């Protein structure tokens, strides 16, 4: 019969056996855009929907956006590359 080891060498284990570690999450942090919000991509003026968001090192917000009406993979952009759909320039 196998016994439970006292310590586990994590680097020696295959990735499929390792559980995901919880990342630090600050509940007080406010993102500029909400998931599901309609935004405009600055460089092409295309309308997109925010599908996901994350904060990377240095407090830079990154968003996963899906361009409305396009058949392409979602894009990962930084906050300064998109703007709120209500502030569309004329």
C-alpha positions in Angstrom: 0.0 0.0 0.0 1.2 3.5 -0.8 1.8 6.0 1.9 1.2 9.8 1.7 4.5 11.7 1.3 5.3 14.2 4.0 6.4 16.8 1.3 5.7 17.1 -2.3 8.2 18.2 -4.9 5.9 20.3 -7.1 8.3 20.9 -10.0 8.7 17.1 -10.3 4.9 16.5 -10.8 3.2 16.7 -14.2 1.1 19.8 -14.7 -2.1 17.8 -14.9 -1.7 16.8 -11.3 -1.2 20.3 -10.0 -4.1 22.3 -8.8 -4.3 26.0 -9.8 -3.0 28.4 -7.2 -5.2 31.3 -6.3 -3.9 34.6 -7.5 -4.1 37.7 -5.4 -7.2 39.6 -6.1 -7.9 43.1 -4.7 -11.7 43.4 -4.2 -11.5 47.2 -3.9 -10.0 47.6 -7.4 -12.2 49.2 -10.0 -11.8 48.4 -13.7 -12.7 51.2 -16.1 -14.9 48.9 -18.3 -17.3 46.2 -17.3 -17.7 42.8 -18.9 -20.4 43.0 -21.6 -20.0 46.8 -22.1 -19.8 48.1 -25.6 -16.6 49.9 -26.5 -14.8 51.3 -29.6 -11.4 50.1 -30.7 -9.3 53.3 -31.1 -7.2 52.3 -34.1 -10.0 51.1 -36.3 -13.1 52.7 -34.8 -14.8 49.3 -34.7 -17.4 48.5 -32.1 -16.5 45.7 -29.7 -17.8 44.1 -26.6 -15.7 43.5 -23.5 -15.5 39.7 -22.9 -12.9 39.6 -20.1 -10.5 41.7 -18.2 -7.4 41.4 -16.1 -4.8 43.6 -14.4 -1.2 42.9 -15.1 2.0 44.0 -13.3 2.2 47.8 -13.0 -1.5 48.3 -12.6 -2.2 48.2 -16.3 -5.7 47.1 -17.2 -6.0 44.7 -20.1 -9.3 43.7 -21.7 -10.3 40.8 -23.9 -12.7 42.2 -26.6 -14.8 40.7 -29.3 -15.4 42.8 -32.4 -19.1 43.0 -33.2 -20.0 41.4 -36.5 -16.5 40.0 -37.1 -15.5 36.4 -37.4 -12.1 36.6 -35.7 -10.6 35.5 -32.4 -11.0 37.9 -29.4 -8.3 40.6 -29.1 -6.3 41.4 -25.9 -5.9 45.2 -25.7 -4.9 47.6 -23.0 -7.3 50.2 -21.5 -5.8 53.1 -23.5 -6.6 51.3 -26.8 -10.4 51.3 -26.3 -12.9 53.9 -25.3 -16.5 54.0 -24.1 -19.0 53.7 -27.0 -20.9 56.8 -25.7 -17.9 59.0 -26.3 -17.7 58.2 -30.0 -15.9 61.0 -32.0 -17.7 62.7 -34.9 
